[in-house]
Amino acid sequence: MPSRRVVVTGLGATTPLGGDVITSWSALLAGRSGVRLLTEDWAQTIPVHFAARVAQEPSETMERVEMRRLDRSEQFALIASREAWKDAGSPEIDKERLGVVIASGIGGVTTMLDQYDILREKGARLVSPHTVPMLMPNGPAANVGLELQAKAGVHTPVSACASGAEAIGYAFEMIRNNRADIVVSGGVEAAIHAMPMSGFAAMKALSTRNDDPTRASRPYDLNRDGFVLGEGGGVLVLEEYEHALARGAKLYCEIAGQGLTSDGYHIAAPDPDGAGVQRALKFALRDAQLTTKDIVHLNAHATSTPAGDVAEANALRAALGADADHVAVSATKSMTGHLLGGAGAIESVFIVKTMQDRLAPPTINIENLDPAVTVDIVRDKPRALPAGDIAALNDSFGFGGHNVVLVFKSL
Amino acid sequence: MALAQADVLAGLKEIVEEVAGIPGASVELDKNFTDDLEVDSLSMVEVVVAAEERFGVKIPDEAVTDLVTVGDAVNFIVNAAK
């Protein structure tokens, strides 16, 4: 069987920068921060008082009755999927050839905690019958699958902050292996709640720059002090190339390869040698039949943690060698915060827009670049990318030592 | 405490509208919860719990399967409150 190629034919997103792709993308190019002080009472009772909530509440576009049986992460998944599906031209397809792969890092955690409060305060009788479908981590994928009547398979890879990228890679494989012709793929997260935030704060993973929230997420800055929790989601419609051509679909770019590895090093800390990241990058390029010379852009994982950013940058320099000099590296978490299981997905949406507009988004809040960072960071304003054939990378890493690299290639 | 049938129906209209988004006007005594109002099994649990809270009655799980129409539910609640 000839090799099946996979292209991107639709995009959707709801992020701290906008309720859709175009609004989010414009804000990203303008270098805006989506981070804000939280207004909930509980925010003042925990060490971190800010986060990056979605710019547009789901209630602005969703019916109340639909919302009340969906966890917030499921609402994000449906909002982003509806936009992406429409953007793809709402394709007519045999439902047995349609799949969904949507990830989440921690699933319906706010449902779990809110219902536990009800259990303790009012008793078991008042726990919602929708609790389990709302808290299960595959809930976002399942709801999108139901809405689209997808029957080729609905899946939810879970690998903490690498989940979104892993979902796109899984979808890519489903099409390449001829299980499906179209797969709706991405990742979501809705974990802005006192409990998970306290857990991350206890690990010293979160920035505590409470007096200056919009400047708290500062990947590669010498004074970075942790990540900023974000929420939202991103969705890409992936499609087999010939299938997309035959229906006259808009073709954004190709997904040409992926590399997956694990560190075997520590449950939360990055391997300082970055060997697993280097191997993932090498495997991804080999899979895509490209070399480091072809890469012009990378949307980095770069969460703004002291250890993670440098470990990643070192691994990239080692894997890309001298070719790192022509790779424009953007750390968009400086504006969106860290969407955990949604991160790799919205960053993949941003890469597709970057390739389309040939503009790499900026990294904001770098006042003093950490001298240990030896890759070429796009700072403060967007940078033009070359015309002609180009390729770009997304790398995503998760607690547990998961490494994912995706390769995007112009058509 | 005795409840009037009309009051119970009015209350159920509000509950079904809140839980399932069905306009109160279509919630009539002869309407079937599943077939006419598209109240699925999970939402029916919500309707039952909300009705118990509102009318101060107990609706045992084994009774719920017999509440096919809105009228069945109204009658059950009126009788349970006597």
Contacts between the chains, C-beta under 8 A, distances in Angstrom:
chain1	res1	chain2	res2	distance
A	63	B	21	6.7
A	64	B	21	7.1
A	65	B	19	7.8
A	65	B	20	6.4
A	65	B	21	3.1
A	66	B	21	7.8
A	68	B	19	7.9
A	69	B	42	7.5
A	69	B	43	7.7
A	125	B	49	6.2
A	125	B	52	7.9
A	126	B	49	6.3
A	128	B	46	7.0
A	129	B	42	4.3
A	129	B	43	7.7
A	129	B	45	3.9
A	129	B	46	6.1
A	130	B	42	5.8
A	130	B	46	7.8
A	133	B	42	7.7
